[in-house]
Amino acid sequence: MRRDHSAQRGSLHTLILDSALLRGNLLGDPSVRDVPVYIPEGHDGAGLPLLVDLVGFTAGGPAHVNWKNFGENLPERLDRLIATGAMPPAVVAFPDCFTRLGGNQYINSEALGPWEDVLIDEVVPLVEQRFGCGGDGRRGVFGKSSGGYGAIVHALRRSDFWAAAACHSGDMGFELCYLRDMPAMLRAIAKKGSIEAFIKDFEAGPKWKGDEIHLLMTLAMCATYDPDPSAFCGVRLPVDPETCELIEERWQNWRRWDPVTLADSHGANLKQLKALWVDCGDIDQYDLVYGARRLHRKLKVAGIEHVYEEFPDNHSSVDYRMDLSLPFLAKALA
């Protein structure tokens, strides 16, 4: 539903990625993916900055171009921001990165697939070659929740490729946002008899409850941060299945992917960015604000320029924050 009916409509083009990197992946996910691309009205894309949208868990990039009740989808938001002059024109790509386990964290995983490489080596070149956009110093990545996690981790690890990033409510402070889910996960597995039985029963449907989706997400995180390719869907638990005690070796593999931890080893890379945005709701129901504060504190100490904001809201339905971050990124890249 368009808020500004006077704004000129940009165009949407769907590119098809036939990913060599995803062929034969452990989960059996399709290697052919849609990549919708937004081009502002009056432009063909040539010479414009490129922004890549990383969506949250259970979503796919194409979902952000769908009709949206009581609000705007992302192309409509872009039309409005560009029409009012708040944001310079930019090309925006919406890659489909969904997986059998409900999504991914946009890093390379032996279980979920080499998603960092897919984005950098396949998705972005496909879009840039088709539209003549982006290029060195002209690429930005943004997202919320799992997508926010992907954006900040890509910024930390691959500032040679990305020039700007925005992390909205990204996963960080792992012991706060993930460990509390382990007891419920163990109970669910015990009830079904095994991880394999839980996943197959979930896939059988025909209806998916919110708590079941959250449990599936926890299993997906196991297959992301510390996968075991020999296990069903690559899922390996970081806790003892009987006592829920942490297995230190397993948990250390998780912790090395926490942005708060990565900031110690990779934080200097962020100094190469033209723009970095981090925000989180101050009553985020997954307690991500505490991880965001830890990251912000480390970035301040290291002298890394960035925008950090807390806003009076929780984790849900906070796309309105992109009214601030997208102009911020596009201006830096323009």
C-alpha positions as CSV (number, residue, x, y, z in Angstrom):
1,M,0.0,0.0,0.0
2,R,1.8,3.1,-1.2
3,R,2.1,6.0,1.3
4,D,3.1,8.4,-1.5
5,H,1.0,7.9,-4.6
6,S,2.8,10.8,-6.3
7,A,6.2,9.0,-6.2
8,Q,7.4,7.7,-9.5
9,R,7.4,3.9,-9.5
10,G,10.7,2.2,-10.1
11,S,10.9,-1.1,-12.0
12,L,11.4,-4.6,-10.8
13,H,13.4,-7.1,-12.8
14,T,13.8,-10.8,-11.8
15,L,17.2,-12.3,-12.6
16,I,17.7,-16.0,-12.4
17,L,20.8,-17.3,-10.6
18,D,22.0,-20.8,-11.5
19,S,24.4,-21.2,-8.6
20,A,27.4,-23.5,-9.2
21,L,28.2,-23.1,-5.5
22,L,24.8,-24.5,-4.3
23,R,24.7,-27.5,-6.6
24,G,24.7,-30.7,-4.6
25,N,24.3,-29.0,-1.2
26,L,23.8,-31.1,1.9
27,L,20.2,-30.0,2.4
28,G,19.1,-30.7,-1.1
29,D,18.1,-27.1,-1.6
30,P,17.6,-25.7,-5.2
31,S,20.6,-24.2,-6.8
32,V,18.5,-22.0,-9.1
33,R,17.3,-18.9,-7.3
34,D,15.3,-15.7,-8.2
35,V,17.0,-12.4,-7.6
36,P,14.5,-9.5,-7.9
37,V,16.2,-6.2,-8.6
38,Y,14.8,-2.7,-8.1
39,I,15.8,0.0,-10.5
40,P,14.7,3.6,-9.8
41,E,12.4,5.4,-12.2
42,G,14.3,7.3,-14.9
43,H,17.4,5.0,-14.6
44,D,18.6,1.9,-16.2
45,G,20.9,1.1,-13.3
46,A,24.2,2.1,-14.9
47,G,26.5,3.9,-12.6
48,L,24.3,3.7,-9.6
49,P,25.3,2.2,-6.2
50,L,24.2,-1.3,-5.4
51,L,22.5,-2.3,-2.1
52,V,21.8,-5.9,-1.3
53,D,19.0,-6.8,1.1
54,L,19.5,-9.8,3.5
55,V,16.2,-10.8,5.0
56,G,15.4,-12.3,8.4
57,F,14.9,-15.9,9.2
58,T,12.0,-17.7,7.6
59,A,11.9,-15.1,4.8
60,G,13.4,-14.8,1.3
61,G,14.5,-11.7,-0.5
62,P,11.5,-11.9,-2.9
63,A,9.2,-11.5,0.0
64,H,10.3,-7.9,0.4
65,V,8.9,-7.0,-3.0
66,N,5.4,-8.5,-2.3
67,W,2.3,-6.4,-1.5
68,K,2.3,-5.5,2.2
69,N,-0.7,-4.8,4.4
70,F,-0.9,-1.6,6.4
71,G,2.4,-0.4,5.0
72,E,4.9,-0.4,2.1
73,N,6.9,-3.1,0.6
74,L,10.5,-2.2,0.1
75,P,10.3,-1.0,-3.6
76,E,7.5,1.4,-2.5
77,R,9.6,2.6,0.4
78,L,12.5,3.2,-2.1
79,D,10.2,5.1,-4.5
80,R,9.1,7.4,-1.7
81,L,12.6,8.0,-0.2
82,I,14.0,8.7,-3.7
83,A,11.1,10.9,-4.8
84,T,11.4,13.1,-1.7
85,G,15.1,13.5,-2.1
86,A,15.8,11.8,1.2
87,M,17.8,9.1,-0.6
88,P,19.8,9.3,-3.8
89,P,19.0,6.7,-6.5
90,A,20.3,3.2,-6.0
91,V,19.9,-0.3,-7.4
92,V,18.6,-2.8,-4.7
93,A,18.8,-6.6,-5.0
94,F,16.6,-9.1,-3.1
95,P,18.3,-12.5,-3.4
96,D,16.4,-15.7,-2.4
97,C,18.6,-17.3,0.2
98,F,16.0,-19.6,1.8
99,T,16.9,-23.1,3.0
100,R,15.3,-26.3,4.1
101,L,15.9,-25.3,7.7
102,G,14.1,-21.9,7.2
103,G,16.8,-19.5,6.3
104,N,20.5,-19.0,6.9
105,Q,23.0,-16.5,8.4
106,Y,24.7,-15.6,5.2
107,I,28.0,-17.3,6.1
108,N,29.7,-20.4,4.7
109,S,28.4,-23.6,6.3
110,E,29.1,-27.2,5.3
111,A,25.5,-27.9,6.1
112,L,23.5,-24.9,4.8
113,G,25.7,-24.0,2.0
114,P,28.5,-21.5,1.1
115,W,26.2,-18.4,1.4
116,E,29.0,-15.8,1.9
117,D,30.6,-17.0,-1.4
118,V,27.2,-17.2,-3.2
119,L,26.5,-13.6,-2.4
120,I,29.9,-12.2,-3.2
121,D,31.0,-14.5,-6.1
122,E,27.6,-15.1,-7.8
123,V,24.7,-12.8,-6.8
124,V,26.5,-9.5,-6.9
125,P,28.4,-10.2,-10.1
126,L,25.1,-11.3,-11.8
127,V,23.4,-8.0,-10.8
128,E,26.4,-5.7,-11.6
129,Q,27.0,-7.3,-15.0
130,R,23.3,-7.0,-16.0
131,F,22.8,-3.4,-14.9
132,G,26.2,-1.8,-14.8
133,C,25.8,-0.8,-11.1
134,G,27.9,-1.1,-8.0
135,G,31.5,-2.0,-8.3
136,D,34.4,-1.3,-5.9
137,G,33.5,1.2,-3.3
138,R,29.9,1.3,-4.5
139,R,28.4,-1.8,-2.8
140,G,26.4,-1.9,0.4
141,V,24.6,-4.6,2.4
142,F,21.8,-4.3,4.8
143,G,19.4,-6.4,6.8
144,K,17.4,-7.1,9.9
145,S,17.6,-9.9,12.5
146,S,19.4,-12.8,10.7
147,G,19.8,-10.4,7.8
148,G,21.3,-7.8,10.2
149,Y,23.7,-10.5,11.4
150,G,24.7,-11.2,7.8
151,A,25.3,-7.6,7.1
152,I,27.5,-7.0,10.1
153,V,29.5,-10.2,9.6
154,H,30.0,-9.4,5.9
155,A,31.2,-6.0,6.9
156,L,33.6,-7.5,9.4
157,R,34.9,-10.2,7.2
158,R,34.7,-8.7,3.7
159,S,35.2,-5.0,3.9
160,D,37.4,-5.5,0.8
161,F,34.2,-6.2,-1.1
162,W,31.5,-4.2,0.7
163,A,31.8,-0.4,1.2
164,A,28.9,0.1,3.6
165,A,26.6,-1.9,5.8
166,A,23.5,-1.5,8.0
167,C,22.7,-4.0,10.8
168,H,19.1,-3.8,12.2
169,S,18.6,-5.9,15.3
170,G,21.2,-8.4,14.2
171,D,22.0,-11.6,16.2
172,M,24.8,-11.0,18.6
173,G,25.6,-11.7,22.2
174,F,25.1,-15.4,21.5
175,E,24.8,-16.6,25.1
176,L,21.9,-14.3,25.6
177,C,19.9,-14.9,22.4
178,Y,20.6,-18.6,21.7
179,L,21.3,-20.6,24.9
180,R,18.0,-19.9,26.5
181,D,16.3,-21.9,23.6
182,M,18.3,-25.1,24.3
183,P,16.1,-26.7,27.0
184,A,13.0,-26.3,24.9
185,M,14.8,-27.7,21.9
186,L,16.0,-30.7,23.8
187,R,12.4,-31.4,25.0
188,A,11.1,-31.2,21.5
189,I,13.8,-33.6,20.2
190,A,13.1,-36.0,23.0
191,K,9.4,-36.0,22.3
192,K,9.9,-36.8,18.6
193,G,12.8,-39.2,19.3
194,S,15.5,-37.6,17.3
195,I,16.6,-34.5,15.4
196,E,15.7,-36.2,12.1
197,A,12.2,-37.1,13.3
198,F,11.6,-33.6,14.5
199,I,12.6,-32.0,11.2
200,K,10.7,-34.6,9.1
201,D,7.6,-34.2,11.2
202,F,7.9,-30.4,10.9
203,E,8.2,-30.7,7.1
204,A,5.2,-32.9,6.9
205,G,3.0,-30.0,8.2
206,P,0.3,-29.3,7.3
207,K,0.5,-26.4,9.7
208,W,3.4,-24.7,11.3
209,K,3.2,-23.2,14.8
210,G,5.3,-20.3,15.9
211,D,7.1,-22.2,18.6
212,E,7.9,-25.0,16.2
213,I,9.4,-22.6,13.7
214,H,11.5,-21.1,16.5
215,L,12.8,-24.6,17.4
216,L,13.6,-25.2,13.8
217,M,15.6,-22.0,13.8
218,T,17.6,-23.2,16.8
219,L,18.5,-26.3,14.9
220,A,19.4,-24.2,11.8
221,M,21.8,-22.2,14.0
222,C,23.4,-25.5,15.1
223,A,24.0,-26.4,11.4
224,T,25.3,-22.9,10.7
225,Y,27.9,-22.2,13.4
226,D,29.1,-25.7,14.2
227,P,27.9,-28.1,11.5
228,D,28.5,-31.8,11.3
229,P,28.2,-32.9,7.7
230,S,27.7,-36.5,8.7
231,A,24.7,-35.7,10.8
232,F,21.1,-35.3,9.6
233,C,20.9,-31.9,7.9
234,G,24.3,-31.2,9.4
235,V,22.8,-30.5,12.9
236,R,25.2,-30.9,15.8
237,L,24.1,-29.7,19.3
238,P,26.3,-27.5,21.5
239,V,24.8,-29.0,24.7
240,D,24.6,-32.4,26.3
241,P,21.2,-33.8,25.1
242,E,20.4,-35.2,28.6
243,T,21.7,-32.5,31.0
244,C,21.8,-29.5,28.7
245,E,25.3,-28.7,29.9
246,L,27.4,-26.7,27.4
247,I,29.9,-28.7,25.5
248,E,32.8,-26.2,25.6
249,E,34.4,-27.3,22.3
250,R,31.1,-27.0,20.5
251,W,30.2,-23.7,22.0
252,Q,33.5,-22.1,21.2
253,N,32.8,-22.8,17.5
254,W,29.6,-20.9,17.9
255,R,31.2,-18.0,19.8
256,R,33.8,-17.4,17.1
257,W,30.9,-16.4,14.8
258,D,29.4,-13.9,17.3
259,P,29.9,-10.4,16.0
260,V,30.9,-9.3,19.4
261,T,33.8,-11.8,19.3
262,L,34.6,-11.1,15.6
263,A,35.0,-7.5,16.5
264,D,38.2,-8.4,18.4
265,S,39.8,-10.1,15.4
266,H,38.2,-8.3,12.5
267,G,37.1,-5.0,13.9
268,A,39.9,-3.1,12.1
269,N,38.4,-4.1,8.8
270,L,35.5,-1.8,9.5
271,K,37.7,1.2,9.2
272,Q,37.7,0.6,5.5
273,L,33.9,1.2,5.2
274,K,32.4,4.4,4.0
275,A,29.4,3.9,6.3
276,L,28.3,1.6,9.1
277,W,24.9,1.6,10.8
278,V,23.9,-0.5,13.8
279,D,20.6,-0.2,15.7
280,C,18.3,-2.3,17.9
281,G,15.1,-1.9,19.8
282,D,15.6,-1.2,23.5
283,I,13.0,-3.8,24.4
284,D,14.1,-6.4,21.8
285,Q,12.4,-9.6,23.0
286,Y,15.5,-11.7,22.1
287,D,17.7,-9.5,24.2
288,L,19.8,-8.5,21.1
289,V,20.1,-5.0,22.4
290,Y,22.7,-6.2,25.0
291,G,24.9,-7.7,22.3
292,A,24.4,-4.5,20.2
293,R,25.6,-2.4,23.2
294,R,28.7,-4.7,23.6
295,L,29.5,-4.3,19.9
296,H,29.0,-0.5,20.0
297,R,31.3,-0.3,23.0
298,K,34.1,-2.2,21.3
299,L,33.7,-0.1,18.1
300,K,34.0,3.1,20.2
301,V,37.1,1.9,22.0
302,A,38.7,0.9,18.6
303,G,37.9,4.3,17.1
304,I,35.7,2.9,14.4
305,E,33.3,5.5,13.0
306,H,29.7,4.3,13.0
307,V,26.1,5.2,13.8
308,Y,24.6,3.4,16.7
309,E,21.0,4.0,17.7
310,E,18.6,2.4,20.1
311,F,14.9,3.0,19.5
312,P,11.8,2.5,21.7
313,D,10.5,-0.8,20.2
314,N,11.0,-4.5,20.1
315,H,12.2,-6.9,17.4
316,S,9.0,-7.1,15.3
317,S,7.8,-5.0,12.4
318,V,10.6,-2.4,12.5
319,D,11.1,-2.0,8.8
320,Y,10.4,1.7,9.3
321,R,14.0,2.0,10.5
322,M,15.1,1.6,6.9
323,D,13.8,5.2,6.3
324,L,17.0,6.2,8.2
325,S,19.5,3.5,7.2
326,L,18.9,3.3,3.4
327,P,19.5,7.0,2.8
328,F,22.6,6.8,5.0
329,L,24.0,4.0,3.0
330,A,23.1,5.4,-0.4
331,K,24.5,8.8,0.3
332,A,27.8,7.3,1.4
333,L,28.0,5.2,-1.7
334,A,26.9,8.0,-4.1
